[in-house]
Amino acid sequence: MFESKQAYSVAAIVALVAAANSMPVSASSSADASTQPATTPPQVARMTFRYDPVIAAAHGYEVRTDDDGYAYAVPAGTPKGSMRGATPPAPTAAVHEGAADVTVTGDCGTASLTFTSKSHFTTSYVIFPQWGFALSHTWHVAVHSSIDAASFNLDGAAPPLSQGWQGERDIDVQALSGQLLSGVAGGTTTTVLGECVAASPTDSIVY
């Protein structure tokens, strides 16, 4: 599913911010700041899943691989060859999606980052039910402008028996008047079956 089980480092997230900023700017984005809406719509990240045999076993599941090389899970003790109670298949080595796919919903869920004001953001993820309840997450948000930057660690546990989580932070990152304050998030969610990784939900607001 992903190249490493480690959460994205702050340096990596900042690099993703730079990559997003290098993408072409739409005509609406280049218009005078006075004509811009207060915020851009929340962006949804690509999210991909990888089964973890140890995590799955701890919650009563056994991870198996089909003839096409896709992993799936069944309740522990299910006879070999039986698909009774099987969960959806997932690639044993998924390709990590980059910033170009921030508007794509992935195989195991969605993620978002939204500036509610120049001094506050919310970020969240939702895991699709077939991948099990969310247990915990490593999650970071990087915010920057042309003159300032900051990073925020939102690691923690998901609410009990839930499919998702939402966090928020007050921020004090400065920007020049009329210029963009931009952010990007990333992280890994551990479920009862494995791990779901979000690429890079992004959002910007005119300062």
Secondary structure, 3 states (H helix, E strand, C coil): CCCCCCCCCHHHHHHHHHHHHCCCCCCCCCCCHHHCCCECCCEECCEEEEECHHHHHHCCEEEEECCCCEEEEEECCCCCCCCCCCCCCEECCCCCCCHHHCCCCCCCEEEEEEEEECCEEEEEEEECHHHCCEEEEEEEEEEECCCCEEEEECCEEEEEEECEEEEEEECCCCCCCCCEEEEEEEEEEEECCEEEEECCCEEEEEC
